[in-house]
Amino acid sequence: MELPFGKYSTSPQRTPRIFLLLVLAVVVLGLIPLYHPFNWYPADLVTQHPSEISPTYHAEQQKIKIKEPETCDIFTGEWVWNPDAPYYTNMTCYAIHEHQNCMKYGRPDSDYLKWRWKPNGCELPIFNPFQFLDLVRNKSLALVGDSVGRNQMQSLICLLARVEYPVDISDNPDQAFKKYKYTTYNFILATYWSPFLVSTKEADVDGPSHTGVYNLHLDEADEKWTTEIEGYDYVILNAGHWFARISVYFENNQRVGCRYCGIPNVSELPLTYAYQRAFRTALKAINNLENFKGVAILRTFAPSHFEGGEWNKGGDCARTRPYRSNETTLEGQSLEQYRIQVEEFKIAEKEGKMKGKKFRLMDTTQAMLLRPDGHPSKYGHWPNANVVLYNDCVHWCLPGPIDSWADILFHMFKMEGNRSQEEKLQ
């Protein structure tokens, strides 16, 4: 028997059959998205609020416009109201880590979603996923560091999901080392777990504070990332909160001190001692990579916002709006960590120029200092969940303030494109 679409036919007997098949095809195609493997949550949880639906991006917006004003200091400014946000939800993105899924776990307020970063004296365009992927076509980006860096990668995946989902091409079974490919654009996005950036061994999985004890070799960069990044076009380095953990410090394979380790006859050293040496070692390692021709970006410290106690002593971050820039200041340990990063960056940048290396500073510290409202707090799990219960005032809700890092990164990539064009013309 002849298949109904084998020939073009207008016979009365076949017309109803063709019509029914067309209707069936439309129904099936309409159902396919409901069973997409990236939609991990039940359909009855899908939001119906128009303000939470991503805006439409038109085809004429997809071609990248390179020119941007280079005089804009995008790292100093204020958070301003953005009624169009958020640009995705926990129902439209599979990449949100459970502990940052504030929508899923019942955060009652939503104003924290409705702000964008506005530099003083200029505008920072909202991230456009079509333009971004067009810009990074045939390029690669690696994020090296801790879970806040992974938080940034998940944010980027969610923002780009309006255009394309990446394919997991990881060659390492360890979930801490992931590599994705956007096949249409031949863009590689990877993350390398290295919370101290230097060679590390966990000496005790528990320790006095139940967060482990770590041996840090402060003069040895972590080969888990240094041996992997030479072929990347962009590498974003970050580290911060893990240095507050109990650690023993080594240099030249000799124990030089520790932080809160309680080992007899071992000098107590401040967190900043290890922090400065770790960044110096990591940045020097990049300068010593002969085949690295990409752009190394140091993303600065994102402060936590514990109030009313430390992280393990009831501290919380329950505010529901951003600070204005005149309402708070960077101080204490956060200020010291930020100062160290900037100092070590300048040293590495100066050395790098002599070697033909490119270093850039992604200074997100002030912007994130002003966002005490953007953390998961207690909305990273169900209230009765069998997990260690503490308020998360370190990571960032998704969607949330960290999505503005994509605005900043996109601007930086466009500036890099400008520089490349100018160099070709010289």
N, C-alpha and C positions, 0 to 999 in steps of 0.2 A: 504494500500500500504506500502511496506517495505521502511524504511528510507535508503538513499543511503549508510550510513556508518554502517548500522546494520549488514551487512555481508560483507565478503571479496569477491568482484566480479570482474571478468575481461570481462564481456559481452560487446560487442561493443556498445550496446545502453547506458550502464551506464557510460562508460569511459568518454565521453564528459561532462556528468553531473558532475561527480566527479572532473574532471579537472576544470570546471567552479567554483565549490564550493571552491576548493583549492585556486584559484586565488582570489575569493571574500574574503576569510578569510585572505589572505595575505594583501589585500588592506585595510580591516577593521582594522586589527592589526596595520598596518602602520599609520592609521589615529588617533588611540586612543590617542597618546601622544599630538596631537594638541589640544585635548579637555580636557586635564588634568586640574583639578580645580586649580592647583597652577600656571598655565601659564595665568597670568592676562592681558598680553599686546597683542595687535594685531600681527598676524603672519608677517605682512609686516615690523614690527620693529625689527625682529630678525636680529642680526648681522651676517654678512657673512665674517668677517675678521678672518683669521686663527689664528692670535695672540691672539684673544679673546676667543678661544675655549679651554675648560678645557682639560688637558692632560689625556691620558688613564692610569688607574691604573691597574696593572696586578695582577693576583691571587696570585702569589708568594710573592707579597709585602704586603699581607693582614695580615700575622702573625706578631704580635708585637715582636720587639727586645728590651728587657728591658734595656740592658746595655748602659749607656751613661757616658761620663766623668764628674765627679762631680766637677772637678777643674775649670770648665769654668764659668766665670762671664758673664752670658748672658745679663746683663743689661747695659753694657758699650760697645760701639762700634760705627759703622757707618752704613749708608744705602748704599747698593751696588746695581748695576744694575742687574735686573732679567728679561731677555727676555721672560721667560716662563709665567710670570704673565700677566693678572689676571687668577684666577682659577675658576671663574664664571662670569656671566654678569647679568645685570638687566633683561635679557630675560630667564635666567636659574634659577633664584631664586625669589620666591614669597615674601620673608620675608623682603625685603628692604623697609624701611619707606620712604615715598615720599620725605621728606625733605633731605634725604641722597642719593637720586637717581640721582646722577650727570650725569650719562649717559643719562637717560631719558630726562632730562631738558637741554640738549644741551651744556654741558661743552665742549669747542672746543679742548682742549689739552688732551693727554692721557699718557704722560710720568709719571704722578703721580701714575699710575698703575704698573709701571715697576721697583719697588724697593723691596728689602728684607732687613731685619735687620741682620747685620753681627757683632757678638760680637768680641771684640779684642782677638786675639790669639786662636780662636776656631771657629767651624762652628755650626750654629743652623739649624738643618734640617727643610726643608719646611714641613708644616703640611700635614700629610697623613690621609685622613678621614677614610679609612679602619682600619688603625692601631689605630687611636684614639678611634673609636667605639669599637674595640676589647679590648682596655685597660679599657674603662669605662663600660664594660658589667656588668649589674646588679648593677650599681652605680647611684648616683644622684648628680646633681650640681645645686646650687641656686645662682643667681646673685642678690645682694641686693644693692640698691642705686638709682642713678638718671638716666637720659636719655642717658648718655654716657655708663653706664652699660648696658642699653637696646640696645644701638648701638653695643656693644660687643656681646650680645646674638644673634642679627640678623646676624652679621658677621659669627658667629659659625654655625648658621642654614644654611646659604648659602654655607659655605665650606663643611658641612656634606651632603648637598642635592645631591651631586654626588653619595652618597651611599644610602641614605634613607631620606624620608620626615617624620617628626614627626607627631604624632596625638595629637590634642589639647585635653587635659584631665582636663582643668581648672575647678575648683570647685567654682570659684569666677567670677561673671558676669562682674566685673570691669576689663577693658582691661589693667589696670596697674599691674594686678597680673595674670600672665600667667604660665601655666604648660603644658609641652609637653612630649610625650613619644615616644622613638624610639623602636618600638615594637620588632623588630628582636633582639635587643641587651638588651632589658629591661633597657634602660637608660632614666632617667628622667632629664629634663632640665627646670628650672623654673626661673622666674624673679619676684622680689618683689619691688614695687615702694616705696622708702623711701629716698627722696633727701637730707634730713637733718639727717637721721639715728635715730633721737630722736623724742619724742612725739611732734607733730606739729598740730597747728590749724590755718587755714587761717582766719585772723581777718578782712581783707578787700580784696575783689577780685580785686580791682583796685589799689588804693593807689597813692602816689605822682608820681611814675615813671611808673604807669600802668602795673606793674608786680606783684601786690598783696602786702599785708603786712602779715607777719607770726609771730605767737606766738610760740617760741621754748622753750620747757622745757628741758633744757640742761642736767639735771640729771636724765632724764627718757628715756630709750631706747624705740623706737617705737615698740609697741606690734604687729603691723601688720607683722613684720618679726621675732621678737624674739620668738613668739609663734608657728612659723612654721618650723624653721630650724633644730630642734633637730635630725630629722631623716636623714638629708642629709650627704653624704660622703664628699662633698666639698661645701664651701660657700665663694663666692667672695664679699667682701665689698668695696664699693667705694662711694665717695661723694666729691663735690668740688664747682662747679660754682654756685649752688643755694645759697651758703652762701653770695654771693654778693648782694642778694636781701634785701629789707627793712624788718627788723625783730625786734621783741621785745623779750628780753631774760628773762627767768624765771629760778630760782633755789629754791628748797624747796617751790614751789608754790608762790614765791615772785618775783616781777619784780626787776631785778638787773641792767637793762640797755637796750640799743637798738642800732641799726645801722640805722642812717638816718631817724628815726621815727618822729622826730619833736614834741614829746610829752613833754609838760612842766615838768620841774623838774625830768626828766629821763636822767640818765647819758649816754653820747655817748660812745660806746665801739667799738673797732676795730673788723673787721671780724674774725681775728685770735683768739679772746677771745672765740667766740662761736665755732669755728672750733676745737680748742683743746679740749674743754669740751665735744663736741659731740662725737669725736672719742674715748675719754677716756671712756665715758659712754657706747658706742656701744661695744667696745672691752671688757670692764668689764662685760657687759651683757652676752657675749659669754662664758667668763670664769665662769660665775655663772650658766650656763645651765648644770645641773647635767647629763642629758642624751645625751648631744652632744658629740659624739665620732669621729666626722669627722675632716677635716682639714679646718681651717679658713684662708683665703687668703685676705690680704689687698692689693688691687690694687691701686698704687699711682696715684697722680694727673696728669691729661693730660692737659698741658697748652693750652690756646687759642692763636690765632695769629692775633689779630686785629692790623692793622697798619693804620695810617692817621686819627685816631679818635676812640672813644669808639663804642660799639656795636650799640648804638642808635643815634650816631652822625657821621654816614658815614664811620665808620671803615670797613676795608676790608682785605681779605687775598688772594691776586691775584698772589702770587709767583707760579712758575711752576716747581721748583726743590727743593729737600731737602737741608738743611744746612749741611755743614761738622761740625764735633764736635768743631772745632776751630773757627767757624764763629759766634757763639752765646753762651750765657751763661744764666743759670737760675737765675733770679733776681726778686727783688720786692716782690709783694704779692704771686706770684707763688712759689718762693723760700721759703717763710714763710710757705705756706700751705704744701709743700713737707716736710720741716723740721719737722713740727708738726706731720705729719703722721708717719714719721720714728721714732721719739721720742716715740710717744704713742704706736707704734707697739712693740718697744723694751721693754717697761714697761709691756705690756700685755703678750708678749712672755715669759718674766721671770716669771711672776705670773702663766702663763699657764703651764709651765714645772712642777711646784710644784703640779698642779692639774691633770697632765696627759693630758693636752690639747695640740693640735698642731696648731701653728701659722706659716704662711709663708708670705713673702713679695714678691709681684709681682710688681717690680719696673720698670714701663713703662715710667717714667717721662722724662729721658734723650732722649730716642728713639723718643717720641712724640714731645718733644721740637724742634727736628730737622726736623719736617715735616710741615712747614707752607703751603706747597702745597697741603695738603691732605684734606682740608675742603670743604664743599659745596659752600661757598661764596654765590653768587646769583643764583647758579644752583640747588636750592632745590624747585623750583616752576617755572611756566611759567612767562615770564616777565610781562604779563598783568593780572596775577592772583589776585583775590580778597582776599588777605591775608596781614598780617602785613609785609611790605617789609623791611627787614634788612638782612645784610650779615651774614651768619652762619659761624663763625670761631671758633666754639666750638666743634661741632660734626664732624664726619668723613664720607667722601664719601664711599659708598659701590658699588663695590669693592674699596679698598683703603688701606691706611697704617694700619688701625686697624685690618686688616686680619692677620698681623704679631703677634698680641696678641695670636692668636691660636697657632703659632709656639712656643711662649714662654710658654703658658699654657700646651701644650703637653709635652714639655721638663720637666716642673715641675711635671706633673703627672707621668712621667716615673721615675723621681727621687724619688717620693713618693713610687712608686712600688718597687724600689731598697731598700728603707728603710724598707718597710714592709717585704720583703724577708729576709733581714739581721736580723730583730727582731725575725722572726720565727726560724732562725738558732741558735739564742743565747740561 
